[in-house]
Amino acid sequence: MSQAEKQTLGFQTEVKQLLHLMVHALYSNREIFLRELISNASDACDKLRFEAIAHPALLEEDPDLRVRIDFDEAAGTLTLEDNGIGMTREDVIANLGTIARSGTAEFLKQLSGDQKKDAHLIGQFGVGFYSAFIVADEVQVETRKASAALAEGVRWVSKGDGEFSVESIERAARGTRITLILKEDAKEFANGWRLRNIIQKYSDHVGLPIQLKKVADEADEKDETAALEWETVNKANALWTRAKNEIKDEEYSEFYKHVAHDFEDPLDWSHNKVEGKQEYTSLLYVPKRAPFDLYHREAPRGLKLYVQRVFILDNAEQFLPLYLRFIKGVIDSSDLPLNISREILQQNPQIDSMKTALTKRVLSLLEKIAKDTEKYQAFWKEFGQVLKEGPGEDYANRERIAGLLRFSSTQEDAQVVGLADYLTRAKEGQDKIYYLIGESLEQLKSSPHLEVFRKKGIEVLLLTDRIDEWLMSQLHEFDGKALVDVARGDLDLGQLDSDEDKQAQEKATEEKKPLLERIQKALEARVSEVRVSTRLTDSPAVLVLGAADVGVQMRKILEAAGQKAPESKPILEINPGHPLIKRLEETAQETQFDELALLLCDQAALAAGETLKDPGQFVQRLNRLLLDLAD
């Protein structure tokens, strides 16, 4: 098929679904389509400005970059045109017919049909060009790539109904023109005053002129030969270059929506100018909600990089560590060369210095947010698990990150307990921070490991996120206090244990030595050691991990990843005062003793959240015991 011929193609399946859902979910906030189209046009101009640094000829005869908006109330049309980088035929098919984003299918599954909820999700996804169909029955795109021949222009047309057509055209101007044939109930968007208000509301911060067709008087309007006049309706200077005291909160919020392609206001932001050895300006935002692809490794992340106000890179990931990948914003450097590339960024020592400073800036912002408990809870709900990656990735800031972490505890179900808060409630003489890891709060609250802590009134942090065991393997102390897993190794309560407790422990160990040896023999294949417990007050037995053993949570993660966890046997601790242990001790028949010991071990494994390797054998053993009792 000749490139000049007209092709009719089908949208990618995901595009069809998104178009249908978006048009219905975002119906009540239709005016955002103009913000999205202006944002795309601005990006196209930024890209051309960058390319023109090395290739000035790309600017052709038109060096002044801008976005122009024309409208025709009588015809019910709206036209938005930029003189940016433009697109080839291949670009048009790829960019306007598919969604090349990781996790798109998973995202669409999250949409529920509830318009209000779906609007938030679609806002996080970023609708861009497709938002035009919220107000248009038909969308026409004409474009030509900068430096391409005039005959290499492209026309793309669609009614948003599953198909689009593409054909080659001759186009004199580079860049892109989008014409919307407005829906009958969207004709308000072909009105000059309405358009001016929307531009000033959503796009005033855009750093290049947005020109609206100047509304002439009736006499001039009738003169079709009169030259079209344009009026710049935005401030047209980059928001981050202005003084902070000149910028309203509303302007900061709208700029965030432009940068992040989000529909919601940000949670907070930090605007800072650095002068001295290095000179740069940063404007960093914390979003309110996590994007749907936060955990996709290939998802785009990073800041928009400008050098001397010239756009360089869209997702410069070199300026912040991976655990802060949710941060949005811009950085504008006065020192970096205009021809800098991603490869050079990775090797430039200035970048490391800026990354260190920007990381501290973000942590300071999060510490500021943390002073407002309700606000920080909203942040933690969305980004807490990502922040937990920090201590293992950023050793230099480990203590600060630890101070930002939040957990549930034996005193608080919600994840609101910080390590500093925990220490304010610590018992006199307590020199450790105690925690317990498990699958759920319900399971942890009934864990035998907590019995001695309840008796002594000591708070224990309850950790249920999948990343928690890995986190604690990286985070060994906070504020000079060791972090101790109460289900691992020897439990040493230090000054919290009385001399009487220690003496009773030693006495019980000596007295029950024959029993411990019998149980050890019966459970030789299951446990590495049997000993008298310092943890238990009510339960008969508990399984304890060795100091270096892989926990249940980490073992499951490794197995899910197809890796085999190192083999290890737990320690069985018994409560010598419990009636079941006394009954076991009195059992003279060895077969019955072994059965009871195995049953005790299985019960302890279940209480620890483990899955029994042979549940059928456990049930048979339990049934035999019940029948013996019945006799």
Order of alpha helices (4+ residues) and beta strands (2+ residues): beta-alpha-alpha-beta-beta-alpha-alpha-alpha-beta-beta-beta-beta-alpha-beta-alpha-beta-alpha-beta-beta-beta-beta-beta-alpha-alpha-alpha-alpha-alpha-beta-alpha-beta-alpha-alpha-beta-alpha-beta-beta-alpha-alpha-beta-beta-alpha-beta-alpha-alpha-alpha
